[in-house]
Amino acid sequence: MKIKVVKDILSANEQIAQRNRQLFDGNKVFAVNLMSSPGAGKTSLILQTIKRLKGKTRVGVVEGDISSSLDAEAISKEGVPVVQINTGGECHLDANMTSTALPSLPLADIELLLIENVGNLVCPAEFALGEHKKVLISSTPEGDDKPFKYPLMFHLVDAVLINKIDLLPYLKFDTDAFSQAIKGINKGAEIFPISCATGQGIEKWVSWLLTQMNQRQS
Amino acid sequence: MKIKVVKDILSANEQIAQRNRQLFDGNKVFAVNLMSSPGAGKTSLILQTIKRLKGKTRVGVVEGDISSSLDAEAISKEGVPVVQINTGGECHLDANMTSTALPSLPLADIELLLIENVGNLVCPAEFALGEHKKVLISSTPEGDDKPFKYPLMFHLVDAVLINKIDLLPYLKFDTDAFSQAIKGINKGAEIFPISCATGQGIEKWVSWLLTQMNQRQS
């Protein structure tokens, strides 16, 4: 009985996600669902990505949080359109919340839509939003055992960003072992070691992102 | 309709949590529910706590993870009784999972039971397990804005451990601002800055824990 309810929710979510995707495609918007643990660096990555793309690609942002609008405020300072979703306790975004937020964005003027999910390595993996790509930010202080503990998340994503590599000298974190663990769960995942604090590796990530976007739109 | 289902689940959980509590009290077990983001240091804290209490207090551990038994293996090396719960996708422990695990532990021989919840700042806050105290481990690399983003978790707990203070020189983290934000949400919360890597602050935490335990049992 319980499983049936969950299935119904997931399939209703899937239908709305498909409608979101049609809306994105109709407006030539490339949408990316950014997921991570709390504090792994989603907002910092969005800020870095906006800076690199300034004058090149029109970016829009959806900010998902349980409460507060701290992240949306930080992003609006960069002069890009942003809408905040407060989930009111829910531990993830879903397609319907996303759909409700989209009319607040000038989709016709946006080429790349970065959707920041709620900080959580579990629930967001189960809910499609209509995005073209799913990206996970994993940060070095979280430890290199995370792929074994949150396998669904690592399995589902198109790319894993290893953030906070500037802290590597002060941590026990084996980047090779971590990358191998990811590849064991998800052979096709792209892996980008980055530091949002120093900017290291951001260029490669942005270049990959633009390639994905251009492949989609051509 | 959806809200009703959630309420029913929560109230069924509450009933089982009360039965767990009776079992703990009947066996003079002091139970602590340890919660945090992924990789904030729950297992490291348990290992540090076991080491400090060796020969003084008989400790037992319940390990909650979505999958894998890495943490339980690390803890069993310390020679304390440990049982692993794999939630099979669920993003939190609940009272029933805990209840199912308890017969695997020699409760009559345990004075302090440390229950490591799934790494998640959202869902675990909603499910009582029958514990006497709820403790949150927040780590400095996650950033000092977390109380605003996960208010329910910070509101509910009896103590907040600020872990990884050894990394403070390399981070933008304002310990005073963080502590004030916690106090704004939860006046009575005890706050302990610690480092599981260096051992700093662990003594104070263990001393508080023993005081709580002794007050309960006297």
Interface residues (C-beta under 8 A of the other chain):
Chain A: V5 S37 P38 G39 A40 D65 I66 S67 S68 L70 G89 C91 V118 G119 N120 L121 V122 C123 S139 P141 E142 G143 D145 K146 F148 K149 Y150 P151 L152 K164 D166 L167 Y170 L171
Chain B: V5 S37 P38 G39 A40 D65 I66 S67 S68 L70 G89 C91 V118 G119 N120 L121 V122 C123 S139 P141 E142 G143 D145 K146 F148 K149 Y150 P151 L152 K164 D166 L167 Y170 L171
